[in-house]
Amino acid sequence: MKFPSPSGDILTVHCDQHLARECYMASIRQQLPIQQTNHIERPPGSGIPLSGEDLYSKVGRDVRLEPVEETTPMELLNGHSINLGTGFNFDERAIITPVLVDNTDHFAWSAAKLPGVDPLVASHKLSIYKEARYISQKKCKLDEERRLAAKDEADKLLSTRFIEEAHYNTWLSNVVLVKKANGKWRMCVDYTDLNKACPRDAYPLPNID
């Protein structure tokens, strides 16, 4: 495009049609409002990195993500309560409070309230080497305290139908109980033999994130 300048010279403007079209589409695209969120991070002073390998190598420590800012409890229906960040101002709390109260029944307040996924929707299976042989680990005896803790954890998983009793002995792995910082037990499973029988990903992720 050419046009005369105030000094009398003829000026020429060159345009990239593809770039101009992108700029035009960007200008008419609806701008979404900036959402304020309450983010979470690792507890201060934990000294534990967030990479998956390093995080899960600290089995003996009970690492939990925690809110960055202070929180205050808010009562809902049926005696339930949740924690809201103190960063919400009065107008924001007035908006979010009735929404949370009206949808209290949509929250899963216990593991029993979490429904299973129909296998027709999604299913998962392990890829195992064809030449791999089945391994049943030799049973490890637990002391009375660990045995009762393992029984309680297994009963919880059975009651919520997260697991079911297996009537075969092709693959058997022992449970391992680790004492947490709060004195309770965390139940893990020794999948060493099963992991060895599964092929590794050719392009593993650098960390769990």
C-alpha positions as CSV (number, residue, x, y, z in Angstrom):
1,M,0.0,0.0,0.0
2,K,1.3,3.4,-1.0
3,F,0.3,6.8,0.4
4,P,1.7,10.4,0.4
5,S,3.4,11.6,3.6
6,P,3.0,15.1,5.0
7,S,6.4,16.0,3.5
8,G,5.2,15.0,0.1
9,D,7.1,11.7,-0.2
10,I,5.4,8.5,-1.2
11,L,5.5,5.9,1.5
12,T,5.1,2.2,0.9
13,V,3.8,-0.3,3.5
14,H,4.4,-4.1,2.8
15,C,2.1,-6.6,4.4
16,D,2.3,-10.3,5.2
17,Q,-1.2,-11.5,4.6
18,H,-0.8,-14.7,6.6
19,L,0.5,-12.7,9.6
20,A,-2.2,-10.1,9.2
21,R,-4.9,-12.8,9.3
22,E,-3.4,-14.3,12.5
23,C,-3.3,-10.8,14.1
24,Y,-6.9,-10.2,13.1
25,M,-8.1,-13.6,14.5
26,A,-6.2,-12.9,17.7
27,S,-7.9,-9.5,18.1
28,I,-11.4,-10.9,17.8
29,R,-10.8,-14.0,19.9
30,Q,-12.6,-13.8,23.2
31,Q,-10.2,-13.0,26.1
32,L,-10.7,-15.3,29.0
33,P,-10.6,-13.7,32.5
34,I,-7.6,-14.4,34.6
35,Q,-8.5,-17.0,37.1
36,Q,-7.1,-16.8,40.7
37,T,-6.1,-20.1,42.0
38,N,-4.8,-21.4,45.4
39,H,-1.7,-23.3,44.5
40,I,0.0,-26.0,46.5
41,E,3.6,-27.1,46.9
42,R,5.7,-29.3,49.1
43,P,6.0,-28.4,52.8
44,P,8.7,-25.8,53.5
45,G,11.9,-27.2,54.9
46,S,11.1,-30.8,53.8
47,G,14.3,-30.9,51.7
48,I,12.7,-33.5,49.4
49,P,12.7,-32.7,45.6
50,L,9.5,-33.2,43.7
51,S,10.9,-35.5,41.0
52,G,9.2,-38.9,41.1
53,E,12.3,-41.1,41.6
54,D,13.7,-39.0,44.4
55,L,10.3,-38.5,46.0
56,Y,9.4,-42.1,46.1
57,S,12.8,-43.1,47.3
58,K,12.0,-41.4,50.6
59,V,9.5,-44.2,51.5
60,G,9.9,-43.7,55.2
61,R,8.7,-40.1,55.1
62,D,5.1,-39.0,54.8
63,V,5.3,-36.4,52.1
64,R,2.2,-34.4,51.3
65,L,1.5,-31.4,49.2
66,E,0.2,-28.5,51.3
67,P,-1.4,-25.1,50.6
68,V,1.1,-22.3,50.3
69,E,-1.1,-19.8,52.1
70,E,-3.1,-20.0,55.3
71,T,-6.5,-21.7,55.2
72,T,-9.7,-21.4,57.2
73,P,-12.3,-24.1,57.6
74,M,-15.8,-23.6,56.1
75,E,-18.7,-25.7,57.3
76,L,-20.8,-27.5,54.7
77,L,-23.9,-29.7,55.0
78,N,-24.0,-32.9,57.0
79,G,-21.1,-32.0,59.3
80,H,-18.6,-31.8,56.4
81,S,-16.1,-29.0,56.1
82,I,-13.4,-27.9,53.7
83,N,-10.5,-25.5,53.9
84,L,-10.5,-22.3,51.9
85,G,-7.5,-20.1,51.3
86,T,-7.3,-16.8,53.2
87,G,-6.4,-15.1,49.9
88,F,-10.1,-15.1,48.9
89,N,-11.7,-11.7,49.5
90,F,-15.2,-11.2,50.8
91,D,-16.8,-11.0,47.3
92,E,-15.1,-14.2,46.1
93,R,-16.1,-16.1,49.2
94,A,-19.7,-14.9,48.7
95,I,-19.6,-16.4,45.2
96,I,-17.9,-19.7,45.9
97,T,-19.6,-20.6,49.2
98,P,-23.2,-21.2,47.9
99,V,-21.7,-23.2,45.0
100,L,-19.9,-25.5,47.4
101,V,-22.8,-25.9,49.8
102,D,-25.2,-26.7,46.9
103,N,-22.9,-29.4,45.6
104,T,-21.8,-31.0,48.9
105,D,-23.3,-34.3,47.7
106,H,-21.0,-34.3,44.7
107,F,-17.9,-34.7,46.8
108,A,-16.5,-38.1,47.7
109,W,-16.0,-37.8,51.5
110,S,-14.7,-41.3,51.8
111,A,-13.0,-43.9,49.6
112,A,-16.3,-45.9,49.5
113,K,-17.9,-43.1,47.6
114,L,-15.5,-43.4,44.7
115,P,-17.1,-45.6,42.0
116,G,-15.1,-48.0,39.9
117,V,-14.5,-47.5,36.2
118,D,-16.4,-49.9,33.9
119,P,-13.9,-52.0,31.8
120,L,-15.9,-51.0,28.7
121,V,-14.8,-47.4,29.3
122,A,-11.2,-48.0,30.2
123,S,-9.0,-51.0,31.2
124,H,-5.3,-51.6,31.8
125,K,-3.1,-54.6,31.5
126,L,0.6,-55.2,32.0
127,S,2.9,-56.0,29.1
128,I,5.1,-59.0,30.1
129,Y,7.9,-60.6,28.2
130,K,6.6,-63.8,26.6
131,E,9.6,-65.7,27.9
132,A,9.1,-64.5,31.5
133,R,8.3,-67.1,34.1
134,Y,5.8,-66.7,36.8
135,I,7.3,-65.9,40.2
136,S,5.6,-66.4,43.6
137,Q,7.6,-64.8,46.2
138,K,8.3,-66.8,49.3
139,K,6.0,-65.6,52.1
140,C,7.6,-63.1,54.4
141,K,6.3,-63.4,58.0
142,L,5.2,-60.2,59.7
143,D,5.2,-59.4,63.4
144,E,1.9,-59.0,65.1
145,E,1.8,-55.2,64.8
146,R,2.6,-55.3,61.0
147,R,0.2,-58.2,60.4
148,L,-2.7,-56.3,62.0
149,A,-1.8,-53.1,60.1
150,A,-1.7,-55.0,56.8
151,K,-5.1,-56.7,57.6
152,D,-6.7,-53.3,58.3
153,E,-5.4,-51.8,55.0
154,A,-6.5,-54.9,53.0
155,D,-10.0,-54.8,54.6
156,K,-10.3,-51.1,53.7
157,L,-9.5,-51.9,50.0
158,L,-11.8,-54.9,50.0
159,S,-14.7,-52.9,51.5
160,T,-14.4,-50.2,48.8
161,R,-14.0,-52.9,46.1
162,F,-10.6,-51.5,45.0
163,I,-9.2,-55.0,45.2
164,E,-10.6,-58.5,45.1
165,E,-9.4,-61.9,46.3
166,A,-7.3,-63.7,43.8
167,H,-7.7,-67.5,43.5
168,Y,-4.4,-68.2,41.7
169,N,-0.7,-68.3,42.5
170,T,0.9,-67.4,39.2
171,W,2.2,-64.0,40.4
172,L,2.5,-63.4,44.2
173,S,4.2,-60.4,45.8
174,N,4.7,-59.7,49.5
175,V,3.4,-56.6,51.2
176,V,5.9,-54.3,52.9
177,L,5.0,-52.0,55.7
178,V,6.9,-48.8,56.4
179,K,6.5,-46.6,59.4
180,K,5.4,-43.1,58.6
181,A,6.5,-40.0,60.4
182,N,3.2,-39.8,62.2
183,G,3.6,-43.3,63.6
184,K,1.1,-45.0,61.3
185,W,2.0,-47.7,58.8
186,R,2.1,-47.4,55.0
187,M,1.5,-50.6,53.1
188,C,3.4,-51.1,49.9
189,V,3.8,-54.1,47.6
190,D,7.2,-55.6,46.5
191,Y,6.8,-55.7,42.8
192,T,10.5,-56.2,42.1
193,D,10.0,-59.5,40.2
194,L,7.0,-58.3,38.3
195,N,8.9,-55.1,37.2
196,K,11.8,-57.2,35.9
197,A,9.3,-59.2,33.7
198,C,7.9,-56.0,32.1
199,P,9.7,-54.3,29.2
200,R,11.0,-50.8,29.9
201,D,9.8,-47.8,28.0
202,A,12.2,-46.8,25.2
203,Y,11.5,-43.1,26.0
204,P,10.9,-42.8,29.7
205,L,9.8,-39.5,31.2
206,P,12.6,-37.6,33.0
207,N,10.5,-37.4,36.2
208,I,7.0,-38.2,37.3
209,D,5.7,-34.7,36.5
